[in-house]
């Protein structure tokens, strides 16, 4: 997910933060961001649209994401500041409204991702205890994480570190099951090249990539530690690409394992029934792994990613409020916990609202899979941002205001491929499910309403002489 923009950097080339993140540390930072819980909640949906060869979707997805990452690497080495896409778009197009929209899209994407993950959490919870309604579980899940974040960011980070280890353990268990299954000669490798569609195989893969791409996001967070990285021009590209490729290999191996052990049909059937698909691999009894234990591990993994989303939501709102883009009340910090508690409340309300709307639509008889719907919304919003970042990389080539003497330059043909890839995926998401535009519009509308409310009723609180936010469409470069 995309962290909030900040303006802590000093003059170009002179960071106010200590450069202490080495290439190795940055590699694991990227790996931890990308290796999220998307595969825990979406593997069945990807298998359903592609078939046994659905591992290809994860491979293509990480390839497109890695190419996009090259644009981030180029811009990070040119502008090593902790602001990410909003900074790059602002410098490239110098359009305050466009920069504001990028920030709102980032916020909206995090809202949608949290809703999708919360729904996925409820499916795993149901396998442990089926009594509570799924909506109640997902809502309680979001509220608990909001409370954890209210307690303090330090506590949140410590919890996040512990859960990351558990998350990786879960994927290692799946891979171990695959190794044993293959070793005893039970694997049918023919399924790895089968497609479930009778139509165009290419579009089947595109459909799978559009869903699988949800699991590839997160690499953009690395841009926010650029000014704390040692020799970013050299270390950042290697660490970013290396971390993403490593995560992609793990995803492909997990997908292949799931196909070999239980098959795409079983995974798809579980997804269609609203059950956690990856749990089917454990149920195959290849290794004596408790289904309940793995469900708990999966819930921890989902909690890990969602906690980061909750932190990001509140911090984006907090930063926008400090720059008078949204009402100043969202910059209110609790006097003892030092948490942006009002922003946390609104973030929780928005995500809970998504969950309630999804539940109501389902009760009205509409065929809606909230996990995949909100995942598609997240992907669509991020694809727009990624495409703008690639365009920014092209536009800023030759810019004298580089902020650093040595910069990385991504191969132009690859960036062109990445731009086309992002565009194709975005178009497919809209064509496949045009209602995703309604969800996107609703989420972006929340940000616009807050902006209008600030302009109509708020007061300018920015200190005299302070620079305007890059996310503020009413001021700045």
VMD Tcl script that draws the C-alpha trace (Angstrom):
set ca {
  {0.00 0.00 0.00}
  {1.03 3.58 -0.49}
  {2.17 5.50 2.52}
  {1.30 9.11 3.05}
  {3.23 11.90 1.37}
  {5.58 13.85 3.56}
  {7.66 16.91 2.99}
  {10.48 16.23 5.37}
  {13.22 16.28 2.83}
  {15.52 19.16 2.75}
  {17.07 20.65 -0.35}
  {17.78 18.41 -3.24}
  {20.57 16.06 -2.48}
  {20.63 16.96 1.24}
  {18.36 14.66 3.21}
  {17.42 15.50 6.78}
  {17.16 11.79 7.59}
  {20.01 9.46 8.43}
  {21.04 7.17 5.58}
  {21.20 3.86 7.39}
  {19.26 1.40 5.18}
  {21.67 -0.82 3.29}
  {20.89 -2.66 0.08}
  {20.34 -5.91 1.98}
  {17.93 -4.30 4.44}
  {16.06 -2.64 1.59}
  {15.77 -5.98 -0.20}
  {13.98 -7.52 2.78}
  {11.88 -4.38 3.20}
  {10.62 -4.73 -0.39}
  {10.15 -8.50 -0.02}
  {8.10 -7.99 3.13}
  {5.91 -5.37 1.44}
  {5.20 -7.40 -1.70}
  {4.92 -10.78 -0.01}
  {1.53 -9.93 1.42}
  {-1.67 -11.82 2.04}
  {-3.19 -11.45 -1.43}
  {-2.35 -15.04 -2.36}
  {-4.09 -16.27 0.79}
  {-7.41 -14.76 -0.27}
  {-7.35 -14.72 -4.08}
  {-5.63 -17.90 -5.28}
  {-8.96 -19.67 -5.85}
  {-10.40 -16.79 -7.86}
  {-7.31 -16.70 -10.10}
  {-7.48 -20.48 -10.60}
  {-11.15 -20.20 -11.56}
  {-10.56 -17.82 -14.47}
  {-7.34 -19.38 -15.80}
  {-7.30 -23.08 -14.95}
  {-4.35 -25.25 -13.97}
  {-1.91 -22.85 -15.61}
  {-2.94 -20.06 -13.25}
  {0.63 -19.88 -11.97}
  {1.38 -18.07 -15.24}
  {-0.91 -15.26 -14.11}
  {1.21 -14.72 -11.01}
  {4.37 -14.84 -13.13}
  {3.08 -12.29 -15.64}
  {1.69 -10.15 -12.83}
  {5.00 -9.89 -11.01}
  {6.73 -9.14 -14.34}
  {4.46 -6.16 -15.03}
  {4.83 -5.02 -11.43}
  {8.63 -5.33 -11.59}
  {8.80 -3.27 -14.78}
  {6.68 -0.63 -13.05}
  {9.11 -0.85 -10.16}
  {11.90 0.14 -12.54}
  {10.15 3.48 -13.09}
  {10.01 3.96 -9.32}
  {13.71 3.06 -9.11}
  {14.61 5.67 -11.73}
  {12.58 8.40 -10.05}
  {13.71 7.48 -6.54}
  {17.37 7.82 -7.50}
  {16.58 11.15 -9.14}
  {14.40 12.48 -6.31}
  {15.30 10.56 -3.13}
  {12.48 11.96 -1.02}
  {9.77 10.25 1.01}
  {6.72 11.16 -1.04}
  {6.37 8.55 -3.76}
  {3.95 8.84 -6.67}
  {2.49 12.19 -5.62}
  {5.94 13.79 -5.73}
  {6.82 12.33 -9.13}
  {3.52 13.28 -10.76}
  {3.73 16.77 -9.28}
  {7.26 17.32 -10.63}
  {6.43 15.88 -14.05}
  {3.10 17.53 -14.79}
  {3.06 20.45 -12.32}
  {-0.69 20.04 -12.15}
  {-1.98 20.45 -8.62}
  {-5.34 18.85 -9.36}
  {-3.74 15.77 -10.90}
  {-1.41 15.44 -7.92}
  {-4.37 15.70 -5.56}
  {-6.24 13.00 -7.51}
  {-3.21 10.69 -7.28}
  {-3.19 11.09 -3.50}
  {-6.95 10.47 -3.27}
  {-6.60 7.39 -5.49}
  {-3.89 6.06 -3.19}
  {-6.13 6.60 -0.16}
  {-9.09 4.98 -1.92}
  {-6.99 1.98 -2.95}
  {-6.00 1.37 0.66}
  {-9.65 1.57 1.76}
  {-10.66 -1.01 -0.86}
  {-7.74 -3.30 -0.05}
  {-8.63 -3.30 3.64}
  {-12.23 -4.23 2.80}
  {-11.15 -7.11 0.56}
  {-8.72 -8.45 3.15}
  {-11.25 -8.14 5.97}
  {-13.70 -10.24 3.97}
  {-10.95 -12.80 3.33}
  {-10.18 -12.87 7.04}
  {-13.81 -13.74 7.74}
  {-13.67 -16.76 5.40}
  {-10.70 -18.22 7.29}
  {-12.31 -17.38 10.63}
  {-15.39 -19.33 9.56}
  {-13.26 -22.46 9.19}
  {-12.27 -22.13 12.84}
  {-15.55 -20.92 14.32}
  {-18.61 -20.71 12.08}
  {-21.08 -19.24 14.58}
  {-20.54 -15.48 14.12}
  {-21.88 -13.95 10.88}
  {-19.17 -13.10 8.35}
  {-20.11 -9.41 8.34}
  {-19.76 -9.22 12.12}
  {-16.34 -10.87 11.97}
  {-15.01 -8.58 9.23}
  {-16.33 -5.43 10.92}
  {-14.91 -6.47 14.30}
  {-11.61 -7.23 12.57}
  {-11.32 -3.68 11.19}
  {-12.34 -2.11 14.50}
  {-9.78 -4.14 16.46}
  {-7.00 -3.09 14.09}
  {-8.09 0.54 14.43}
  {-7.79 0.18 18.21}
  {-4.34 -1.39 17.87}
  {-3.27 1.53 15.73}
  {-4.79 3.97 18.23}
  {-2.66 2.44 20.99}
  {0.43 3.57 19.08}
  {2.51 3.22 15.91}
  {5.42 1.63 17.80}
  {3.20 -1.18 19.03}
  {1.77 -1.55 15.52}
  {5.24 -1.93 13.98}
  {6.32 -4.51 16.56}
  {3.17 -6.55 15.93}
  {3.74 -6.21 12.18}
  {7.26 -7.65 12.45}
  {6.05 -10.69 14.38}
  {3.19 -11.34 11.97}
  {5.51 -11.11 8.95}
  {7.43 -14.12 10.23}
  {4.20 -16.06 10.73}
  {3.03 -15.08 7.25}
  {6.15 -16.50 5.63}
  {5.87 -19.68 7.70}
  {2.44 -20.29 6.20}
  {3.77 -20.13 2.64}
  {6.72 -22.33 3.59}
  {4.26 -24.95 4.87}
  {2.47 -24.91 1.49}
  {5.78 -25.30 -0.36}
  {6.82 -28.16 1.94}
  {3.55 -29.93 1.16}
  {4.33 -29.56 -2.53}
  {7.85 -30.95 -2.17}
  {6.59 -34.04 -0.32}
  {3.74 -34.52 -2.79}
  {6.10 -34.44 -5.78}
  {8.74 -36.57 -4.03}
  {6.36 -39.44 -3.47}
  {5.37 -39.44 -7.15}
  {1.75 -38.28 -6.85}
  {2.06 -35.12 -8.96}
  {0.47 -34.75 -12.39}
  {2.47 -32.01 -14.08}
  {0.14 -31.95 -17.07}
  {-2.32 -29.84 -15.11}
  {0.18 -26.99 -15.00}
  {-0.42 -26.23 -18.68}
  {-4.20 -26.64 -18.76}
  {-6.59 -23.73 -19.24}
  {-10.20 -23.74 -18.13}
  {-11.41 -21.52 -20.95}
  {-12.54 -22.65 -24.38}
  {-11.96 -19.15 -25.76}
  {-8.88 -16.99 -26.08}
  {-6.12 -18.23 -23.76}
  {-4.47 -14.80 -23.76}
  {-7.54 -13.16 -22.30}
  {-7.80 -15.91 -19.71}
  {-4.28 -15.07 -18.59}
  {-5.07 -11.34 -18.60}
  {-8.10 -12.07 -16.42}
  {-5.92 -13.99 -14.00}
  {-3.22 -11.33 -13.97}
  {-5.80 -8.65 -13.18}
  {-6.73 -10.56 -10.04}
  {-3.25 -11.77 -9.17}
  {-1.90 -8.21 -9.44}
  {-3.55 -7.50 -6.08}
  {-0.88 -9.70 -4.49}
  {1.94 -7.82 -6.26}
  {1.29 -4.36 -4.86}
  {3.25 -2.89 -1.99}
  {6.59 -2.29 -3.71}
  {5.74 1.41 -4.02}
  {6.18 1.75 -0.27}
  {9.94 1.45 -0.73}
  {9.98 4.91 -2.32}
  {9.17 6.35 1.09}
  {12.49 5.23 2.59}
  {14.61 6.50 -0.32}
  {16.18 9.35 1.64}
  {17.22 6.90 4.35}
  {18.91 4.48 1.93}
  {22.68 4.28 1.57}
  {23.74 5.14 -2.00}
  {20.19 4.85 -3.42}
  {21.34 5.20 -7.06}
  {23.17 1.87 -6.74}
  {21.32 -0.07 -4.07}
  {17.70 0.89 -4.74}
  {17.24 -0.61 -8.22}
  {18.95 -3.87 -7.25}
  {17.05 -4.22 -3.96}
  {13.69 -3.31 -5.50}
  {13.95 -5.66 -8.47}
  {15.54 -8.41 -6.38}
  {12.84 -8.25 -3.71}
  {10.03 -8.30 -6.25}
  {11.52 -11.17 -8.26}
  {12.00 -13.20 -5.08}
  {8.40 -12.58 -4.01}
  {7.24 -13.49 -7.51}
  {9.13 -16.78 -7.46}
  {7.53 -17.67 -4.13}
  {4.06 -16.82 -5.46}
  {4.59 -18.92 -8.61}
  {5.85 -21.90 -6.58}
  {2.90 -21.65 -4.18}
  {0.49 -21.50 -7.11}
  {2.12 -24.51 -8.79}
  {2.02 -26.41 -5.51}
  {-1.69 -25.72 -5.09}
  {-2.40 -26.95 -8.63}
  {-0.33 -30.12 -8.24}
  {-1.76 -31.06 -4.84}
  {-5.49 -30.31 -5.23}
  {-6.01 -28.89 -8.73}
  {-7.51 -25.65 -10.02}
  {-11.03 -27.11 -9.97}
  {-10.94 -27.69 -6.22}
  {-9.46 -24.26 -5.59}
  {-12.09 -22.59 -7.78}
  {-14.94 -24.53 -6.16}
  {-13.82 -23.43 -2.71}
  {-13.63 -19.82 -3.88}
  {-17.10 -20.00 -5.45}
  {-18.46 -21.38 -2.18}
  {-16.93 -18.49 -0.23}
  {-14.37 -20.73 1.44}
  {-10.59 -20.16 1.75}
  {-9.04 -21.91 -1.25}
  {-5.46 -22.25 0.00}
  {-6.78 -24.22 2.97}
  {-7.62 -27.03 0.52}
  {-3.90 -27.74 0.11}
  {-3.59 -28.43 3.83}
  {-6.77 -30.51 3.84}
  {-5.13 -32.87 1.34}
  {-3.31 -34.46 4.31}
  {0.05 -34.64 2.58}
  {1.67 -33.47 5.81}
  {0.24 -33.66 9.34}
  {-0.58 -29.94 9.48}
  {-3.62 -28.87 11.47}
  {-6.24 -27.16 9.31}
  {-7.13 -24.95 12.25}
  {-3.48 -24.00 12.75}
  {-3.04 -23.06 9.10}
  {-6.27 -21.06 9.17}
  {-4.89 -19.12 12.13}
  {-1.61 -18.56 10.27}
  {-3.56 -17.27 7.26}
  {-5.55 -14.93 9.51}
  {-2.32 -13.62 10.98}
  {-0.98 -13.02 7.46}
  {-4.14 -11.15 6.47}
  {-4.01 -9.19 9.71}
  {-0.43 -8.19 8.95}
  {-1.28 -6.66 5.59}
  {-4.51 -5.07 6.80}
  {-2.75 -3.48 9.77}
  {-0.38 -1.74 7.35}
  {-3.42 -0.55 5.37}
  {-5.08 0.87 8.50}
  {-1.88 2.69 9.44}
  {-1.57 4.09 5.91}
  {-5.19 5.28 5.72}
  {-4.98 7.34 8.88}
  {-1.56 8.80 8.04}
  {-2.66 9.94 4.58}
  {-5.68 11.66 6.12}
  {-3.51 13.14 8.86}
  {-1.02 14.55 6.35}
  {-3.77 15.99 4.14}
  {-5.42 17.62 7.16}
  {-2.16 19.25 8.22}
  {-1.97 20.84 4.79}
  {-5.62 22.03 4.87}
  {-6.68 19.69 2.08}
  {-9.31 18.02 4.30}
  {-10.85 19.35 7.56}
  {-8.22 20.01 10.22}
  {-9.98 17.77 12.73}
  {-8.38 14.78 11.01}
  {-4.97 16.05 12.11}
  {-6.03 15.74 15.75}
  {-3.54 13.63 17.69}
  {-4.40 11.97 20.99}
  {-2.48 13.74 23.79}
  {-1.09 10.56 25.35}
  {-1.19 7.88 22.64}
  {0.04 10.31 19.94}
  {-2.19 8.63 17.35}
  {-4.35 10.45 14.75}
  {-7.50 9.11 16.37}
  {-10.07 11.10 14.39}
  {-8.49 9.97 11.11}
  {-8.55 6.41 12.43}
  {-12.26 6.68 13.16}
  {-13.10 7.94 9.66}
  {-10.91 5.26 8.06}
  {-12.70 2.55 10.02}
  {-16.09 4.02 9.13}
  {-15.29 4.05 5.41}
  {-14.02 0.45 5.35}
  {-16.93 -0.77 7.47}
  {-19.22 1.08 5.07}
  {-17.76 -0.90 2.16}
  {-18.35 -4.16 4.03}
  {-21.94 -3.24 4.89}
  {-22.72 -2.13 1.34}
  {-21.33 -5.40 0.00}
  {-23.42 -7.40 2.46}
  {-26.60 -5.46 1.63}
  {-26.08 -5.92 -2.11}
  {-25.66 -9.66 -1.53}
  {-28.88 -9.82 0.49}
  {-30.69 -7.98 -2.31}
  {-29.84 -10.87 -4.60}
  {-26.96 -9.32 -6.49}
  {-24.20 -11.76 -7.34}
  {-21.20 -10.04 -5.76}
  {-17.95 -11.50 -4.50}
  {-16.76 -8.75 -2.20}
  {-13.19 -10.09 -1.99}
  {-12.60 -10.00 -5.75}
  {-14.70 -6.85 -6.29}
  {-12.71 -4.76 -3.82}
  {-9.46 -6.36 -5.01}
  {-10.33 -5.23 -8.53}
  {-11.08 -1.73 -7.25}
  {-7.69 -1.64 -5.51}
  {-5.89 -2.86 -8.61}
  {-7.68 -0.39 -10.91}
  {-6.81 2.60 -8.73}
  {-3.18 1.51 -8.38}
  {-2.83 0.79 -12.11}
  {-3.80 4.40 -12.80}
  {-1.13 5.57 -10.36}
  {1.49 3.20 -11.76}
  {0.82 4.36 -15.32}
  {1.22 7.98 -14.25}
  {4.51 7.13 -12.54}
  {5.86 5.55 -15.73}
  {4.75 8.60 -17.73}
  {6.44 10.79 -15.13}
  {9.68 8.85 -15.57}
  {9.57 9.52 -19.32}
  {8.69 13.19 -18.89}
  {11.34 13.91 -16.29}
  {14.25 12.52 -18.28}
  {16.68 15.33 -18.86}
  {15.25 17.37 -16.00}
  {18.07 19.40 -14.47}
  {16.46 19.34 -11.01}
  {17.56 15.80 -10.21}
  {18.41 16.14 -6.55}
  {21.33 13.69 -6.84}
  {24.38 13.41 -9.03}
  {24.07 9.73 -10.02}
  {20.78 8.24 -11.14}
  {19.51 4.91 -12.43}
  {17.91 4.90 -15.88}
  {15.37 2.19 -16.61}
  {15.42 0.64 -20.11}
  {12.99 2.64 -22.25}
  {11.52 -0.40 -24.09}
  {10.74 -2.10 -20.77}
  {8.98 0.99 -19.42}
  {6.95 1.15 -22.62}
  {5.95 -2.48 -22.12}
  {5.06 -1.72 -18.51}
  {2.89 1.22 -19.53}
  {1.03 -0.90 -22.06}
  {0.70 -3.71 -19.52}
  {-0.80 -1.41 -16.90}
  {-3.18 0.07 -19.47}
  {-4.32 -3.35 -20.73}
  {-4.98 -4.58 -17.20}
  {-6.88 -1.41 -16.29}
  {-9.05 -1.66 -19.39}
  {-9.73 -5.34 -18.73}
  {-10.82 -4.67 -15.13}
  {-13.29 -2.03 -16.32}
  {-14.63 -4.13 -19.22}
  {-14.91 -7.27 -17.10}
  {-16.68 -5.50 -14.24}
  {-17.83 -1.97 -15.04}
  {-19.25 -1.66 -11.53}
  {-15.68 -1.28 -10.31}
  {-15.92 2.27 -11.63}
  {-18.86 2.90 -9.31}
  {-16.90 1.65 -6.31}
  {-13.90 3.75 -7.35}
  {-16.11 6.79 -7.83}
  {-17.69 6.33 -4.42}
  {-14.33 6.09 -2.67}
  {-12.81 9.02 -4.52}
  {-16.01 10.91 -3.76}
  {-15.31 10.56 -0.04}
  {-12.02 12.42 -0.51}
  {-13.63 15.09 -2.67}
  {-16.39 15.66 -0.10}
  {-13.79 16.15 2.61}
  {-11.89 18.55 0.37}
  {-15.02 20.59 -0.38}
  {-15.92 20.61 3.32}
  {-12.50 22.03 4.18}
  {-12.74 24.74 1.55}
  {-16.29 25.67 2.54}
  {-16.10 25.51 6.31}
  {-12.47 25.00 7.31}
  {-9.87 27.55 8.29}
  {-6.40 27.87 6.88}
  {-4.10 26.51 9.53}
  {-0.85 26.28 7.59}
  {1.84 28.34 9.33}
  {2.92 31.49 7.45}
  {5.69 30.69 4.96}
  {5.22 26.93 5.20}
  {5.37 25.13 1.82}
  {2.08 23.77 0.53}
  {1.57 20.04 0.30}
  {2.26 18.29 -2.98}
  {-1.22 16.82 -2.52}
  {-2.91 20.23 -2.22}
  {-4.55 21.34 -5.47}
  {-4.90 24.91 -4.21}
  {-1.24 25.62 -3.70}
  {2.26 24.49 -4.50}
  {4.27 24.06 -7.64}
}
mol new
graphics top color blue
foreach p $ca { graphics top sphere $p radius 0.5 }
foreach p [lrange $ca 0 end-1] q [lrange $ca 1 end] { graphics top cylinder $p $q radius 0.2 }
display resetview
